[in-house]
Amino acid sequence: MSDPRVRKIVIVGGGTAGWMTAAALGKILGPDYGEITLVESDAIGIVGVGEATIPQIKLFNTMLGLDENEFMRMTKGSFKLGIEFVDWARKGDAYFHPFGPFGVDMEGVSFHAFWLRGQALGEPFPITDYSLQSVAGKANKFMRPIDAGKSPLSNIAYAFHFDAFLYSKFLRQFAERRGVKRQEGKIVKVHQNGETGFIESVELESGQRLDGELFIDCSGFRGLLIEQTLQSGYDDWTHWLPCDRALAVPCESVEPLTPYTRATARDAGWQWRIPLQHRIGNGYVYSSSHITDDEAAETLLANLDGEPLADPRPIRFVTGRRKTPWIKNCVAIGLSSGFLEPLESTSIHLIQSGIAKLLQMFPRKSFEQADIDRFNARTKTEFEQVRDFIILHYNATQRDDTAFWNHCRTMDVPEGLKEKYRIFEGYGRVFRENEELFNDTSWFAVMIGQRLQPRSYDPVAEVLCPEETKRRLDQIRQAMHASADYMPSHAEFIAKNCAAEMETS
């Protein structure tokens, strides 16, 4: 009786997507399930813009069984409590999108409702005063959660910044220790079955052919298998997200070592700032219809904290997604499945999510179409939900100082986002739909930060009298600030727990 299991897996492409996939399959399937081969060429560059993450990556690292301190040392990483947004709603504005919740829900009612009622009662404090991550982030404090009872210190949500190249190198070592084989070479031809269209092998420049039963396309924007071979098609979302280019450049580190990503709105897009232990990663994501490449480079280099360590590296992209990321025996993971710009640090999460869905619906050689259809439908929904959250940042603005911002402010937006607006405009309510990635805290933080104002607050918040509402708000705010005061500085925590070895000149 023939073995129905998939025994030969070929991953096309390395980088973050390829080696995350290889590490996960190597860990979950083990060395005896089948052969896992990753083919990549040193001659093909890696995009590597994904240096900032969201807390879900901790689930991936835990699944692999990684030691967090070792992971941080090897990737020269730092910790992340959220994202600071500068100049988005208006020039001169700044707000913080934190990980973790605001305050605590009371009487079965969202904390957001009590904060809105507090504002109506004249309470002057911003929503970020009720988030430990926001308060600690702005004070450049960090620590992991401890067992402190009901204290906010018991529940500190965080993520990481890291060097994407070093992360890929770290995962490669992990995967190879678990039986994954790396094949150097550039693919020049893809061989398909003449009757079924299934991919049977890929051919390298050397003439060597790599046979497989399951092919995972991690080849980046070009989509060597999923698009060039199987012609998935692409949903172009440029009309909603007009940025189509980026310039990336590292610069020297400066103090303090901040525990958050910064996104600063510019005339034709936005600039990222990602602090690592050994350098700061910077980039300008922009619309080529509204600024030239030279002007973008000039803007980026004029707004660095330290001396640049290289020339700006150009990246071109089209925001959108593959229409069918799993076709026949080929699954696209990472940039080959689509690209949503790095504004909310979702690139690596979408890789992680793709891997998780593949493992949930891992095939036999029969490749059940129902499983493939479910994978594709869930991927479509996830991409669209993240897309709408990113559009929110551009569209909910009062800026009219450039053609770029005028376009973003006045453009028609997807119906799902329109519904979010309509619900929020009444009582400041936000609902998380079908396990969508960004929860009510994230939507509320950005909507309030971008100066959207509901007409009133949830009427159920009036279960507390005004005096009790103010007392509880004050108590929560003081607890957040006291907890942040207890925490060590971000730099001190790293120095004590996970400092990387630095190269000496």
N, C-alpha and C positions, 0 to 999 in steps of 0.2 A: 504494500500500500504506500503510495507516494505521500511525502510529508507536506501537509497543507500550509505549514508556517512559512512566513517570509524569512528566508535564510540569508539573503544577500541585500544589504542596504548600502546605497551609494549616496553620499552627501556631496553635492557639487558646490564648492565654494567654502572658504574658511571665514575669517573675520569673526565678529561677535556672534552673528546668527549661526554660522557653520559650527563653531566650536561649542556654543551653548547647546545646540542640537546633539552634537556628538557626545558631549559630557552627559546629557540627560539620558540618551539611549544607552550609552555605555553603563551608566549606573543602574537604570531600571531593568534593562534586558540582561545585563551581565555578559560575560565573555562566551558563554556556551550556547546562547540563543541563536546566534548567527554571526556572519561577518559584517562588520561596519567599516566602510572605507570612506575617508574624506579626501577628495581630490581638490587641490588648489595650486595656484601658480604664484611663485614669488614675484613674477613679472607683472601681475595684475594688482593694482593698488586697492586699498581698503578705504571705504568712506569714513568710518570711524567717528561719526558725530555724536554717538550715544555715550557721553561721559557722565550724564546725570540720570538718576533713576527715581522711582517711586517705591513706597514701602513693600509692595508686592514682591520685589526681588528677593526679599528675605525668605519668602516661601521657597523660591527656587534654590537659594543657597542652602537652606535647611534640608531640602529634598536631596541635594547632592551630599550633604553631611560636611560642608565646609566649615573650617574653623574661622570665625569672623576676623579675629586679629591677624591670622596669617593671610587671609584674603586681602585685608586692608594694607598690610605691609607689602605684599607682592604686587599690588596694583597702585601703590602710592596714593591710596584713597583718602578721602575725608568724609565726614558725615553731613547729612542733609536733613534739615527740619522742615523745609518748605521752599517756596519761591517768592522772592521779592519782585514786584512789578513796579516799574518806574515810568512815569510820563504816559501812561496808557489812556486813562479817561481824559485827563488834561495834562498839559505840561506843568511840571511841578508837583504832580500827585505821586504818591507812593503807597502801596498796600502790600500785605503779606498773605499769600495763600499757604496756610500751614497744613502739615499732616496732623491727623488726629482731630478730635471733635472740639468745638467751642463749648466751654462750660460743661454743665451737666443738665440733662433733661430733668424736668421737675413736674410732678403731678400728672405724668403721662403726656406732657406737652414738650415740644422741641424747645431747647434753650434759645434758639434763634427768635422764637416768638416773645420770650420774656425780655430778651435784649431789645427787640423792636419796641416793646411796650415801655421799657426803661428810657429809650430815646424820646418817646412821646411824653414821658414824665420829666424830661429835662436832664436825664443822666448824660454826662458829657463824654464818657469813655468809649473809644472805638471798639469794635467787635474783637480786634486782635488782642486787647487787654485781657480777654477771657480764654486765651489759648496759651498753654505752656510753651508750645513750639514757637509761637510768634514772639512771646516775651523773651524766651531764652535765645532764640535766633538773633534778635536784634541786639542782645547783650553779648553775643558771641560765646554762649555757654553751650555745653553738651555733656550728657552722660546717658548711659543705657538705663532702662527702667530697673528699679529695685523693689524689694518687697517692703512697701511703706504704707500698707493698709489702704485707706481711702484717699491718700495723698495723690495729687497728679503725678508724682514721681514714680508711681507704680505702673503707669501706662504711658510711656513715651514712644510715640510712633516716629520712625526715622527711616531714611534711605541712605544712599551713598553717592559720592562723586568718585570716579576712578578713571585711570588712563585706559582707554578702550583697547589699545594695542597690548598693553600688559595684561589686561583681563583675558583677551584671546589667548595669549601665551600661557597664562595660568590654567585656563580651561583645557588647552591642548595637552599639557602635561597630565592633568587629571584624567582626560579621556584616554590617552595612550596607555596609562597605567591600568586601564580597564579594558584593554584589548582593541581599541579603535586604531586602525591603521591609516596613516597619512600617505597620500600619493602625490608627489610633486608632478606637475604637468599642466599644460594648457589644452583644454578640450577644443578640438577642431571639427568634430562631427558627432551627431547623435543618431543612433540606429534604432529604428522602430520596427515593430512587428507589422508585416505587410497587411495582415488581416484585421488585427485588433487596434493597431495604432499605439499599443503599449510600448514604452521605451524598453529596449533590451540591453543596450550598452552605450557607453560614451567612448569615443576614440580620442587619444591624445596625439599631440604633434609627433611624438616618437613612433606612432603606429600602434602602440599598446591599446588594447580594448579592455574596459572594465565592465564586466557583466553585472547586472543587478536585477532584483525583483521589485524593490521599492526605491524610488529616486526622490531625494529631497533637494529642492532647488534653493540654494542659499547664495546664488550668484549675483545678488545685488540688483540695482536698477535695471540691468539689461534683461533679466529673467531668461537666461539661456535655455532652460528647458520649458518653463511654464508659458513663456510668450514666444520666443523665437522658434521653438519646436512645436508646441501644442496650441499656440495662438489663443490664449485665454481671453484676450481683450482687456481694456483698461477703462475704468471710470475716472475721467479727468475732473478734478474738483477745483481747478484754477480759478473759476469764476467766483468761488467763495473764499478761497485761500490763494491770493494772487502772488505770493512770494514763490519764486521759482529758482532762486540761486542763493548760495551762501559762500562766505569767505571765512575760513577758520585759521586762527593763529594763536600760538601759545605766547605767554609773556612771563617775565620774572615774577616771583611771588612777592607779596607785600603783606605787612601786618595790619590788622589782625587776620587770622585764619577764620573766615566766616563760615558758619555751618548752614549755608543756604545758597541756592542758585539765584542769580539776579538776571532779570529780563528787562532791558531798557528799550522803550519804544524810540525809534528813529524816524526820520522823515519818510522813508520808504520801506519800513519793516521794523526789525528789532535786533538788539545785540544781546548775546548771552555772555555770562561770566560764571565760570565754574572753577572754584578753588580746589587745587590738589595739594598734596604735601610738597611737591617739588616745583610746581609752576601753577599758573592760572590759564585755563582754557578759555578762549574768547572766539566769538564769531558774529558775523552780521548776516542775518537772514533777510533777503530783500527781494523786491519785485523789479525785474530788469526792464519793465515797461515804465518805471517811474524814476530810475536812477541808473547811471552807467556803472560798469564794473570798476572803473578808476575812481569814481566818486565814492562808491561804497568802500573801497579799500582805504581811501583817504579818511573817511569817517571812522572806520574801524580803528585804524592805527592812531588816530588822534584821541581816541577814548580808551586807551589801555592804562592800567594802573602801574605797570612796570615796562621795562624795555622788551620789545618783541624778541623772541628766540628763533624766529624763522620768518620767511616770507608768507603772506597770506595764501592759503591753499583754496582754489576754487572748487565748488561743488554745484552741479546743476541737477535739478530734479523737477518732476511734475507731481504735484500733490494729488493723490487719489489711491485707487486700489485695483488689483486684478479682479476682473469680473468672476472668475472661477479659479480660486487658488489651489484647489485639488482637482486634477483631471487624470483619469485612468490610474496609473501607478506613480504619479508624480504629485508631490505636495510642495508648495512654495512657502518658505519661512523667511521672515525678515523683509528686507527691502524688495526682494523679488515678488512679495505678495502685495506690496503697496507701500506708500510713504506718507506719513503725517508729520509735518515739520516738528522740530524738537521743542516747541514752546512749553509744553507741559511734561516733557521728559518721558514720553510714552513709547519711544522707539524700541527700547530694550524690553519693555513690558509686552509689547505686541509680539516680539519674538518668543518670549516666555509663554504667552498665552497660546500662540500657535503650536508650540511644542506640547503644552498641556492637552490641547484638543486632539492632537495627533495621538498622544498616548492613550487618551480616553477612547478613541475610535481606531486603535491600531488594527491594521488589516491582516487577514490571511491572504493567500495568493488569489483567492476568489474576488477580493476587492468589492465588497457589498456596496451597491450604489446608494442605498439608504444612508449608510454611514458617511459616505462622501458628501451627499447632499446636506446632511446635518452640519458637517464641518464647514461647508461653504456658507450655509445660511447663518450660522453663529458668527463666523468671521465677518460677514457682511454687516451684521447688526453691530458688532463691536466697533468696527471701523467707523461706521456712521455715527455712533454715539460719541466716540472720541472726537470725530470731526466737528460735530455740533458744539462741543465744549470749547474747542479751539476757536471756532468762528466767533463764539461769544466775546472773546477778548478783543477781537478786531471790530466787531459790529457795535458793541455797547460802549461807544466812545462819544465824547463831545468834541473831539478834535476836528477842526476844519482848516488847519493851517497848511496842508499839502494836498495835492491831487490824490495821493495814495489813501490818506485818511478820509477824505471826502468819499472816495469810492467805497471803502469799508463801512463807513457809517451809514451810507444810504442804500447799500445793496440789499436785494431780496435774499432772505435766508431760508434754510430748509424748514419744513412745517414742524418738525419735532422741536426745533429751537423756538419757533414762534409760540408754540404751546407753552414751553417753559416760561417765556416772557409773560404770556397772558396770565398764567397762574400766579407768578411772582408779583405781578403788578397789583393784585388785590390785597392779599394779606401776607406777602413775603414768604409764601410757602414754596418749597421745592421738594419734589418726590424723586426717589431713585427708581428707575424703570428697569425691571427684568435683569437685575444683577449688573447694571451698567457699571463701568469702571469708576467713574467719579460720583461720589455720593452727595448727599444734600449739603454737607459741610463745604465741599469744594465749590459747588454751584453757588451757595450763599456767599462764600468769601469773595468770589470773583464778581458776582452781581453787585454786591455792596461796594466792593473796591472800585468797580467801574462806574459808580455813582447812580446805579439804578435804585429808585426809591419806591417801595410799595405805598399804596394809599393809606394802609392801616396795618394792623397786626392781627394775628390769629385771635379771635374773640375768646377762645378758651383760656388764653393767658390771663384773663381777668378772674380766674379762680383764686388768685392771690390779690390781696389788697395792695394799693400803691406802696405803702410803707414796707410791707413784707417783700414785695418785688425788689425795691431798692436795697433792702437789707441783704437779701440773698445774692443779688448781683455784686454788691460790695464784698461780701464774704468770698465769693468765687474769685473775684479779681485779686483780692489780697492773697488768696491761696496760690494763684498762678505766679504772682511776683515773688512770694516767699520761696516757692519751689525753685524758681529760676535763680534766686540768690544763693541757694544751697549748691547749685551745680558748679563744677569746675569749668574753666574756660575750655573751648574746643581744642585749642592748641595743647593745653595741659593734658587733656584726656588722651589725645593721640600720642603725645610724648610718653605717657605712662603705659599705654596699652598696645599700641600698634604702629609705632614709628617705623618708617621705611629706611633702609640704608640708602644714603645719598651718595651719588658719585662725586668724587673729589677731582678737581682739575689739576 
